[in-house]
Amino acid sequence: MTGSTAPRFDVIVIGGGPGGSTAATLMAKAGHRVLLLERERFPRFQIGESLLPSTVHGVCRLLGVTDALAEQGFPIKRGGTFRWGSNSEPWTFTFALSRRLAGPTSTAYQVDRARFDDILLKNARKHGVEVREGHEVLALHKADGRVSGVHYRADDGHEESLSARYVVVASGNTGALYKDIAERVYSPFFQNIALFGYYEGGKRLPSPNSGNILCAAFQDGWFWYIPLSDTLTSVGAVVSSDRFPTVQLGREAAMREFIQACPLIAEYLADATRVTEGMHGELRVRKDYSYHSTAFWGQGAVLVGDAACFVDPVFSTGVHLATYSGVLAARSVNTRLRGELTDEECFSEYEARYRREFNVYYQFLQTMYDLNRDEASYFWAARTLLGSDTPNDEAFAELVAGVSGPDTEIFNMATMRGFRAAFAQATSPESLDEGDIVLQGSGTRLLGSVLQEATDLQMRAVAADAPTNLPTPKPLFEKGLTPSPDGLHWTRPTTSENA
């Protein structure tokens, strides 16, 4: 567009959560004019406090917020403890079980999402994104079948329509804007609801795992138990939608009933008091139906995070999937705005990678919901799904951490020297033979590394701090694309690289 019809913004991002903030920041870093419209005003309440190492040490480093997170004093998450399956005793895994994760990047955080999301949104502003809070997008505009802008209403009542070359829909699981792009397909397997609140004075796991998440299965479902400080704990019961009538009759009574039905959680909350004031002062209900959209993008628009898909939260993958999709979407939009490749090439790569990540967790969660297994069986299932040659417990740790890739030691890096040495070894041709997903009918077979993108993000984030010559990784799919050295664009590999 030119003259008076030219859009003021290259991209409009709808939603200021982790997915929207990530996409907006990385597009602004590429030099584009980005507007982010957020319905609420930050800081605001949000559920989903447990992060994965891939988010903390990969995406957050790429965004430049690593130091800001460290300054918050969030509890350190070294892994998780499960009272799950046929074993009546709790069992614990640590991310450091994996040789790829052992070292300074073998941990994540339990975060207060109000503070965490605010850090990401402020970081977007810092990088040049125009952020307007209190602005609700009411509709997407289309021209000749292509999304061309949005119509919004500010909280002062002002309404306006704005155009852009691309629109990123990161409006979460409750927004309806996705309907202009695709239909939502709900899982017949995961149809749950979550009843959750916050408690002061709850028990902690023994040190050094006091910051770990605790997940406990019981007759009606399972509990999460997430320490957010020395005294504050997020507690939620995920139960079948069949129990919704019980919750409707009274949330307080339902929560007491669920807690008493789960002896381990009852023990940990024996001396605790539920918070009844402030941001954390109510029992909330969320529909945790897993779903995916029939398409993750349309002409002029792309769905990010929960707007595209959602999977049961046993492994705390919400922020991981949101930020990961934000990175992929930013690459696609940045590449198109630079006049390179086609929409079909860029956004098909986005969708293929994001669907793959979603499918890995969806398939493994079906195994985890078989409570007749023990932890050894779950570990074996993780290794089988990933097609990994690592020990079973390592494969489980890598899957739950959001990382699995070529036989690298990239997550051991504390210095750039260590990074360079390990990267040179890890990216030798011998170590990059596999990493594909092959779709066969309605099933999915995963070969080699399934989540290697997290490792790649870590490498490129570190390299951005101290530039180095990074070899181009092999594409994940036949005739697929690869990330640029800075991680902000897609490139089409040469014939030899794509072979």
N, C-alpha and C positions, 0 to 999 in steps of 0.2 A: 504494500500500500504506500501511496505517496501523498504529499500535500495534506489537505484538511482531513482526508480519510485515514491517514496513517495512525495506527494505535500508539498511544502514549507509552504503553508497556509491551515488552516482548512476551512476558509471561505473567499470568495471574494465578496465584496459588490460593486455593480455598482451604483454610484450616491451618492453625498454627501449632498443632501438636508435633511430635517428633518427626513424623513423615513429611509434613508440610515444611517445617523449619529446615530439615535436612535438604530437601530438594531446592528450596528457595536460596539457601546459603550457597550451595554449590553452583547454582545457575548464576548468581550474582558474582561469585568468584570468577566465573568465565567471562564476565564483562557485560552481562545482559541486564536490561531494565526489568526488575521484578517487583510486583505488588503482591503482598500477602494480606488476605482478608480473613480475620478471625472473629467469630461470632461473640465470644466471651472476652472478658478482660483478665489479663494475667496479673498475678498468679491465681490459678483457679484449681479446683479439685479435679483429680483424675485418678483412676485405678490403674494398676499395672506397675507395681513398684520394683519388681525384681529384674535386674538387667543381666545380660550375658557378656562374657569376655569379648566376643566379636564386636559388640556395640561399643563397649568402653575403649578397647584398644585398637579398634579398626575405624569405625565410622566417626566416633567422637574425636579421635586424633586427626582424621581428615578434616573435620569441621573446625578444629583448633580450640576445643573446649576442655582438653584433658586437664589442664591446670585448674580451671574454674571448678571442675567436678571434684578434684582432689582437695580443694580448699573448703568444701562443704562439710567434710567430716562424716560423710555417709558411711553406714556400716559396711565392712568388707565381707563380700560373699565369696567363699572358697569352694563352694559346691552345694550339695543338698543332702538332706536326710529324709528317707522315705520309710513310712510304716505302710508297706504296700505289698500286695501279692500274698503268696502262701506262707511266707516267713512271718511268724508272729512278732519277731523282734525287729526294731528299726535298723535300717542299713544306710550307710553314708557313702557317697562318692565325692571325690574332689576333682576339680578341673586339672590339678597337677598330676592326676593319674596318667594323663597323656604327656608323652615326651615332647610333643609340639607346644604344650601349654606350660610345662614346668618352668618356673622362674617368675619374673616380675609381671608377666601378663597372664598368670594363672588365676586371677581373681576378677571379680566384677563388684558392683555395688547394689545394695538395697537403697532405693531412693524415695524421698518424698517427691512425688510427681509434680506437685505444684512448683517446687523449687527447680527440679530438673528441667521441666518443660520451659520454665521462664528463662533458664540459662540458654537453652537452644534458641528461643525466640529473640532474646537480646543479642545473641551472637549473629542471628540473621540481620538484624538492624546494623550491627557493627560492620557487616560486610556489604552494606549498601542496599539491602532490601527495604522497600517502603512498606512498613507494617502498619495496618490500620486495625486496631482492636475495636470490639463492639460493632462489627460490621457483618451482618448475616447475608450470605448470598441466597437469593430467592429463586433464581433460575439461571440456566445457561442459555446464551443466545447462539443461534445457528444461522449460517448463510450458505446456501447451496449445499446443504447437508454437512457442513463442517462447523464445529464449535468455534465461535469467533469472539466470544466475550461473555460477560456476566451482568446480571442485574442484582444490585444489593440494596439493603436498607440498613442505615446506621442506627445506633440506639437512641439518637436524638430525633428519629423519624425521617431523616433525609433519605431519599432514594435516588439512585443514579445507575446508569448503564455504562459500562466500560468495555472497550475492545482490547484484544491481545492476539498475538500470533499463536499462542498456545495457552491452554488452561490445565492446571494440575488440580485434580479433585482429591483432596486429602481431608475430607470432612468427616471421617470416622464411620462407625458402624450404624449410626442412627440417621444420618442424612439420607435424603432421597435423590440427590443429584446424580447418583450413579445410573439412575433409570434412563437418562438421556443417552447413555453409552452402552449399557448392557443389562441383562437380567441377572438376578441373584439366584443361585441354586443352593438350597440348604441340604446339609448332610443328613441322611436318614439315621446315621449312627450317633452323632454327637448333638443331642438336643437337650441341653441342660440350662439351668438357671443358677446364678450365683447370688447368695445372700451374704453380705459382708459388712464388717464394722471395724472399729479400732479400740484397743484395750491398753490400759496402763498397768504396769506391774506384772506382766506375764513372765513365765519362766524362760530361761535361755538354754540353748544347747551347750554342752561343755566346751570350754576353750580348747583349741583355737577356732572352733566352728560355731561360735556364738552368733555370728552374723549370717549363717546359712539359712536358706529357706527350709522349712519342715513341711512335708506333704504326708497326710495320713488318710488312708482309705477307711471307710466305714460302710455300714449296710446300705445307706442311701446315696453314697457318692464319695466325695473326698474333701478334705480341708487343706487350705493353704495357711501357713503361719509364718509371717514375714516380719523380722525385727527391723524397725525403722529408726530406732535410737536405743539407748540403754534401757528405756522403759516402755516405749510405744511400739505396739505390734499391730500389723494388719492381719485380720483373721477373716477368712471367707469359707463358706460351705458351698461346694458345687454339687448340685443334686439334680436328679432327673426332672424334666418338666412335669412329670406326674405328681411331684410334690408341691407344685405351685399353689394348689388350693390350701395346703397347710400354711404356706407363707402368707397368702392373702388374708387368712383368718387373724394373723397377728405376727409381725416380724420378730418381736421380742420373744414370744413363746416359741416360735419356730426355731430361732437361734439357740435357745436353751435346750430344746429337744435334740437338735442336731449335735450340740456339744456333748450332751450326756450320752449320746449314742456312740461317741468316739472317745474311748477312755484316754488315749494319749493326749488329745487336745484338752479334754477335761482336766487332766493332771497339770498341763502347762498353764491353764487359765484359773487354777484353783484359788490363787491369791490375787487375781487381776480384777480390775474394774473397767467396765465399758465406758469409753469417752462419750459424753452426751452433749457437749457444747463445741462450738466453733466448726471449722471446716471438716473435722473428723467426727462430728457429734451425732451422726444418724446411722441407722442400719439401712443400707441401700440394696436394691435388687437390680441385677443386670441379666438380660437374656444372653446366655453364652452358646447360642446355636452356631455351630461351625458352618461356613458357607464359602462359596467362591463365585465370582462373576463369570458369565459366559464369555466375556472379553474384558481385557484389562486396559484397552485403549480404543479410541475411535478417532476419526479425523479431527485433528485440532485439540484433542484432550486425552489425558491419561489418568487412570485411577491409581492411587497410592495408598498403602497401608490397609486399614480396615475397610476403606471404600472399595477395595478390590477383593479381599478375602479375609477370613478370620478362622482361626483354629483353636480348639480347646486349650485353656491356659495351663495345663499341667507343667509344661516346661518353661513357662514365663517367656514365651516367644513374641509377645505382642510388640514391644519396642524394637526388638531385633528385626522383625519382619517389616515394621513401619520404616525404620531408618534405612534398612537395606534397600527397600523399594524406592525410597527417596533418592538414594545414590544412583540406582539404575535409571530412574526417570530423568534425573538431571543430566546424566550422560546422553540420553536419547534426545532431549530437548536441545541441549547445548550443541550437539552434532548437527541437528537440523537447522538451528539458527545460524550456524557457521556456513550453511549452504552445502553441507556434505552429506552423502548417502541419501536414502529416501525414507519417508515415514515408515514404509513397510519394513525396511531393513532395521531401522533403529528401534521401533516399538515392538516388532516381533521378537527382537533380542531381549528387550525388557520383559515382555510377557513370558517368554520361555524360561528365563532365569528365575523370575519371581514365582512362577507356577512350580518350578522344580523345587524350590525351597519350601514352599507351602506343602507340596506333596510328600516330601520327606517326613515332615513332622506329622502330617495327617496319617500316613501309613504306620509310623511307629507308635502313634498314640492308640491306634486300634490294638496293637500288641499290648501296650501298657494297661489297657482297660480289661485285659484278660487277667483277672486276679487269682487264677489258679496256678500261675507261674511263680517262680522265685526270682531273686535278683540275677542269678546266673543265667537264667533263661532270657531275661530282658537284655542283659549284656550281649548275649549271643545273637539275639534278634537285631540289635543295633549294628553289630559287625556284619551280619548277613545283608541287611538293607543297604549299608554303605558299600558293600563289596570290598571291605577293607582287609588288609593283611596284618593289621595291628591286633594285639590281644583284645579279647572281648571287652574288658573293663575300660581300656583306652578308647575303643570305638564308641562306647556309651558316653564317656566323658566328652569326647569331641562333638558328638551329635548334640548333646544337651548344652554345650558351650556355644554352639552355632558355628563351629569351625571343623572342617575336615578337608584335607587337601593332599597334594603331593607330599612325599616324605621329606618335609622341611622341618627346620627348627626355628621358624620365623618368629614364633611367640616366645622364644627364649631371649630376645634381643633387649639388652639394656643400654647398649651404646651403638652408635652408627658403625663403628668398626666391626662389632659382632654381627650387625645386620648385613654389612657388605660381604663378609666372609661366608656367612650362612646362605645368603642369597645367591652368591656365585655358585655354591655347591648345589643348592636346591633347584636352581633353574637350568642345570645341565640338561642336555637333551634326554639323557637316560631317565631323569626323574619326572619328565613331563609326557609320558606316553599315554596316560589315560585321563579321564575327567569328563566323560560324556554321560548324557542321559538318553536312553533309547526308549521311545514309546512304542509299545506293542499292544494293539487293541485297546482294551480298557485298563490294562495294567501298566505298571511302570517298572522298568528294570534299571537299576543304577549301577554304573560301572566306575571303578576307580574312585576319585574323590567326588563327593556330592555337594559339599558346601565350600569348595575351595575359594570362592569369591571372598570370603571373610579373610582368609590368609592374604589374598591379593590386595585387599583394602589396607591391611596392616602394612604390607610392604610399601605401598604407594604413599601412605600417610607418613611413614618414617622418611621415605625418600624425598617427600615434599619439604621436610625440615632441612635436609642436607642433600641436595639434588645429586643424583648419580645416574648412570646409564643403565636403565632397566630393560632387559630383553622383553620383547613382546610375548606374552603368554599364548599358548595354543588356544584356539576357540573351544568353547564347551560343547558346541553343536556343529554338525556338519554344515559347512558354508556359513557358519556363524561369525560374529564380530568379536573383537577383543578390546579391552580398555586401553586408552592412551596412557603414556607414562605418568601423567599427572592424575589419572583416574577420573577426569572430568568429561571425557568424550569417548565415542566408539571409533574404532578404526577397522577397515577391511583388511584382513591379513593377506599376505601374498599367497600365491598358489602353493608354494612349498610349506608355508606356515599352516595352511589350512588342510594340508594333506593328511 
